[in-house]
Amino acid sequence: MEAHGWRWLGEGDRPHFDFVGDGLRDIGGTAVLAFQRLWNQHNPNEQIDEDAAFGPATEEKLNKSPVEGF
């Protein structure tokens, strides 16, 4: 993967890589928004703002999310 623009995060985070190659763009806000929408879809009684910002409410729900996924 490293030969194709990916950087391994190392022994402390073995399964994860970051893309650092050509065409790099920041998708952090998109990823946060995707989580917010997914949370709201599966938790109609505990809605959070869908604002693409990683604030305290989003962090709280992320920590409450099922490890195995929704």
Helices and strands as residue ranges (DSSP letters): G 2-4, E 6-8, G 11-13, E 17-19, H 28-42, H 56-64
